[in-house]
Amino acid sequence: MNYRPKLLTLLCALLCLAAPSTYAAQRGDAVLIEGVTLIDGTGKPAQPNTWVLIEAGRFTRISNAPMRVGRHVARVDGRGKFLIPGMMDVHIHLLGGGAWRDSSAQSDRPVDFDVGLRTLHGFLYYGFTSVYDAGNNPQFITALRDRERRNEIVSPRLFATGRLLSYPGSWSVGYAGIGVRDWPETIADLDAQLALQPDVQKITYETMGVGPNPLVKSLPKELMRQMIEYLHARGVRTTAHVSNEQMARDAIAAGIDSLAHVPATGVLTRDFVELVAAKRLPIQTSLAVFDEIIAMREGVDFLRTPEYRAVVDAREPEVREQARQRYLKLGWPDWFAAIYPYAARNLQRIHAAGGLLVLGTDRSFAPAALRELELVVAAGIPPLDALRIATLNGAIFLGRESELGSIEPGKLADMVLLNADPTRDIRNVREIAGVWKAGVAIDRATLQLPINGRP
């Protein structure tokens, strides 16, 4: 990973101590969750009647017997409740950066940090304690990321690409993506991007040329290999946008660390499924983007469900109607409806072979991540496995599995307490009793959200 110098980290820590932040002030609190059913994120069966101790923001002890602790430890009655790791959506495009104008009604300004912050609050509200932005206005997203890491804002852990990298004339070149020059001029483009300190660098490798999408230029394979090698040498992980098996094979041969979508334009070969399973190559699920665009054939009523109304500005359906008309003109809803069964089937086959799937929506709102979990289970993946996909596997994608993603001693105490069993019904992840980030309770009632009277 691309870590900052230790001196800068120390300075940031000193600034955090001075910041008027509840999060920073409570970092040292100790918490004991008593008698809870633990679903630790590793895929192991639920462990009933478990005690979980958090100290200095980390899980320190886990026991199937009551613990003796000092009076300074805050106790939480977990009887009849279920504890899971904080969930992750590792493929979002956060609103407010100006890049996604047809998805935000909250401001006429090209960049709006308040919109971004409110959208992040929606993720926290629903128990998503980490998100990865896979392409956005770099000045917007990196500024928010840095404020989150200085504990100046209440937010999920925010990981970001900044600008994604593609090729002139290819897909996604524009506001949030750049078309790199040929080698060796590419080095200057990469160095400019590295200055933004991407947590994971997204690369778009896409020819399109199917369904309603015309053929476009794509990144040359050798250039992609050189880019990945250069980024790896500087400690940066990579992920690739691909849409079919051949593109995925090319990216894997070039050394890519993960795939930003499950290939969806046809049935995957057994050889490919076995390849990615053997490599344990993280592949994002990204079914919600299909589901949402398919739903737009009929309208935007999905934005009026209770889950959306709780965290999304009431004007969003009106603005999203503009996007709907554009999608209809492009023919995307019918196209996505045609290929969705392949995406779902390929997802299930990769999982059945032992592949490493990670939850990512390619959307902007937390309710889409809740929907993603439902779609993963509907594709034939058991809820317990879906929870690992949304937790530990996301940490593996980010290269942070030593710190995040599961409830194990030594890891950061990001967790969600539920009132109902998500292994029986994945929709029970909505039944939230509490959310913690680094052992600090998030006051969900004070987040800047419509459900709290703060549109």
N, C-alpha and C positions, 0 to 999 in steps of 0.2 A: 504494500500500500504506500501511498504518497503522504508521509507524515511531515508535519512542520518541525522546524528546529526546536529543541527542548527549551531554549531560552524564550522563544515566542510563546510556547505552551505555558511556561511559568508565568509570564506577564499576563496572559489571558486569565489564568487562574486567580491572580491577584486582583484583576479587574472584576472578576465574578464576585469576590468577597465584598467589594464595595458597591456592587450593583443592588438597587432596590428590588430584589427578586425573591419571592417566596420560595421558588425552586432552589435557589442557591442557599437561602437561609436554613432550609430544612435538610440539606444534603446529609448531615451527620445523624439524623434520627434513626433509631433502631425500631424494627417492626417484627412482630411474631404473628404469623397466620396459624391459627390453631384448629386442628381437627379437620382439615380440608381434604377434599379429594383432589389429588395432584395429577395433572396431565402435563408432563414436563417438556413436551415438544420433541423428544427424541424418537417418538414412535412406540415407546414402551406402553403397556396397558396402564390404565388409570390406577393410581395408588390411593386407596381410601384411608381416612383417618391419619393424615400426615401433618406434621408440624414443620413450618418453613420459617427460618430466621433470616432477617435482612439486617445487615450492619454496614454503615458507611456506604450505602448505595449498592451493595452487592449481596447476593445470596451467600450465606456463610455456613449454615447447618440445615440439613434436611433429615427428619427422623420420623419413624412410625410410632414413637412414644412421646408423651408430653415432655417439654423441656423446662428446665429451671432457668429463669432469666431475671435480671435485675428490674427494679421498679421503673427505671428509665425507659424500658422497652414498651412501645405502644402495642397493645394486643388487639387482634382482629379475630372475631369469632368466625371460623370457616366451616362450622358444622352445617351440613346440608348444601354446601357450596362447592364450586369447582374452580381450581386455579390453573390458568394456562399462561404461557409466556406472552409478552406483548406481541401482537401480530405485526406483519410487515406487508406493505404493497411496494414491490420493487420495480414498478414501472408506472410512474405517473407523469403528467405534464401539468405542473401547478398553475392555477389561474393567477392572473395579476401581472404576468411578465410582458403582456402586450402581444405575445405570439399567437394567442388563441382567441382572437377577437370575437369569434362567433360563439364563444362559450361563456362569456362573462358580461353580465348586465350591470355590474355594480359600479362601474366608473367609466368615464370617457377618457381618462388619462391613459397613455400607452403603457405606463408602468404604475401599478398600484400595490404597494406593500400591504395595505390593510386587507385587500382582497386575498392576497396570498396567505396572510396570517389567519384570516377567518376560515379559509379552506383547510389549512393545516389543523385548526382547532376541530374541524369536523372529523378528521382522522383520529385525533386523540379521543374524541367523544365516543367513538365506536371501538376503541381498544387497539388502534394501530399506532404503536409507539415508534415505528421506524418507517420511513418512506425513501424511495430513490427516484429522483427526477431525471428522466432519460432524455432530456433535451429542452432547453428553454433559453430565454434571454439571460446571458451569463451574468450581467451586472445585477439583475434582479435575484436570480436563484442563489448565486454565491454570497450575496450580501445577507440574504435570509439564513443561509447555512452558517455563516460566520456568527451571526447574532444568536442562533440557536446554540452553537458550541460555546459561546461566552455566557450562556444562561441569561441572556437579556430578554428573551421571549419565551412564552409557554408554547411548546411545539413538539411534535415527534422528532426523533433524531432524523436529521435531514441530510441525505447523501445526494450528490448531484454530479452530472456530466458537465453541465454548462452547455457549450456548443457541441452538437454531434458532428461527426465527420463523414463526408460523402465525397462525391466527385462532381465536377461541373456538369450540369445538365441532368443529373441523377435525381432520384427521389429525395425529398426533405432538405434540399439546399434552399436556404432562405433565412428567415428571421432568426431561427434557433440553430441553424446548421450551416456549415461552410463546405464548399467544394475545394478540396485540396489540390494543389498543383502536382505535376509529375515529379518523380525523384530526380535529383536531390533537393529541389526547391520545396518539396513536402516538409523537409526538416524544419524550415522556418514556420510553416503552418502548425506543425506539431508543437514546437516550442512555445508559440503564442497560446496554444490551448493548455499546455502544461503549466503555464504561468497562472492559470485559474485553479490549479490543483484539483483536477477531477478525481472523484472517489472511484468511479468506474468510467472508462471512456467508451461511449457508444459509437459504433461505426455502422453506417447504412450501406448494405450490399444488396441492391435491388434492381432487377431489370424490368419488372412488371411485365406488360405484354400479354396479359391474360384477362378474360372477362371484359369489363368496361375500361380497363386500364391500358393505355398505349405503351408500346415498347419505349424504354428510355435508356440512356447511357448508364453504365454501372462502373463501379470502382474496378480497375484492373486487378486481377488476382495477385500478381506479383507485387503490385504497389500495396495492396492490403497486407500481404505478408511482411513487407518492409516496415509498414506503419506499426503493426502489432509488435514486431521485434523491437522497434525503437521505444515504444511505450513500455513494454515489459522490462527493458533494460533500465528504465527509470521508475520502476516499482508500481506501475499503473495497470490494473486489471482492465479487461476489454469485454465488450458484449456486442453482438452483431444483430441488426435487423435483417431477417431473411424471411422468405415466404414459401419456399419450396425445398425439397430435399437436396437438389443439386447445389443450390446456393448454400445450404447448411454444410454440405460436404466441403465445398470450397473454403468456407470460413474456418471450418475445423482444421483442414489441411494447412491453412495459413497461420494457425496457432491461437485462434480465438479462445477465450476463457468460458464464454457462455453464449446462449442464444436468447434474443429478446422476444421471440415468439416461437411457439411450436409450429413447424412447417404445416401448412393447411391446404395447399392447393391440390392435394392428391393423397392417396394412401401411401404411407411410408413403407419402404421395403423392410423385410425382416433384418437384413444385413445392417441397415442404418440404425434400426431400433437397438440391435445388439451392440453396435458401435458406441452410441451415446450412453447406453447403460454401462458398458464396461469402462468407459472413460469417466463416468459420474459427472458428465458435463451438465451444469445447470441450464435448464430450459424453462423459460417463463410460460405460464399457462395462457394468459391473455385471451380468455374467452369472452370477457365482458365487453370488449370493444366490438366484437362480432354481434353479441346479443343486443347491445344498445342500438347499433346502426340498423339491425334487422327490425327492431321495434319501431324505428322511425318510419317504416312503411305506413304505419297506422297513425302515428302522431308522437307526442312527447309526454304522454300521461305517466310514463315511468318516473318523471321528475315530480309528480304530485303524490307519490306514495308517502306514508308517514316517515319512512327512513330519510327520504330526500327533504321533505318539508322541515324536518328537525334541524338540518344543518346547511341547507342551500337557500340562497336568496330567492324570494318569491317571484322575482322578475326573470329568473333563469329560463323557465319554459318559453316565455315570449322570445327571448334571444335565441334559444336553441331551435326554435321553429325556423329561423333563418338558416341554420346549419342543415336542418332537415330538408329544406327546399333544395339546397345545394347538393346534398347526398342523392336526393331523388333524381335530380338532373344528371348526375354522374352515373346513375344506375347502381350505386353501391349497395343499397339494402337488398335487392334481389341477388346480387352477386355474393354477398356475405351469407345470405340464406342458403345459397347453393353449396358453399364450401364449408359451412359450419359443421355439418356431420363429419367431415374429414378431420377437422381440427379436434373435435371431441374424441373421435375414435383414435386418432394418433396419440392424443394425450393419455388415454387409458392404456394403450399398448406400451408406451414408454414406461409408464408407472409399473405395469405388470412385469416388465422385463427387469425391473430394479433400477430404472433411470431416476434422475434427480430433478424433479419438477419444483418450481418456485412460483409463488403467487405474485402475479403482476397483471394489472388491468389495462394499461395503456389508456387510462381515463384520468379525470381530474378530481372526482369526488369520492369520499369514503364509502357512500352506499354502493358504489360500483364494486368496491372490494368485498363488501358483504355478499353481493350478487355473485362475484367470482367464486367465492367459496361454495355457494349453492350449485353453480354450474360444474365445478370440479367434481362434486359428489354425484351430481346427476350424470356425469360422464362415466360413472362406475367405480369411483375411488372412494374407499371407506372414510367416514368422517375423521377417525383418528389419524389416518394418513394425510387427510386434507389439512389437519391442524399442523402437522409437521411441515407440510408444503408452505404454510403461511407463517412459519416461525423459524425453526432451525435451518431449513433449506434456504430461506431468504438470507440468513446470516452467512451461509456458505457462499451464496452468489456474491455477496458483498466482500467476502474475504474476512469476515468478522466473527466467525463461528467460535473463536476462543473467548469472545467477550459477550456475545449476544445470542439470542435465538432459542435458548432452553433454560429451564430452571435447574441449575446445577451449581454447587458451591464454587465460588470464585467469579461467577459471571455477574454482569450488571443486572440489577433487579428491576427489569421491565416486565410487568405482569398485569394480568386482568383477572379479576374475581367475578365469577358468573353465578347466577342463581339457579341455573339449569344445566343439565349435562349435554355438552356439545357433541359427545361421541354417540349419543342416541339420535340427535337431530342437530345438524350443523347450524340451523337457524337459531339455536340457543346461544350462539356467540353474541346475539343482541341483548341477552338478559344480563346486563352488566350491573354488578354491585360495586365495583371499584376498579380504577386504573392507576397504576403506579409507573413512574419512569425513574430509574435509578433509585428505587426505594422511596420516592416522594409521591404522595397521593396527589392525583390531579383532581382539582375541584371542578367536576364537570358542569356544575350549575353556574360557574362564573365564566365559562368560555363564551367567546363572542359569536353566538349562534342564534338563529331564529327561535329555537326551542326555549332559550333563555331570555327571550324578548330583546335580542340584540341582533337585528338583521344586518 
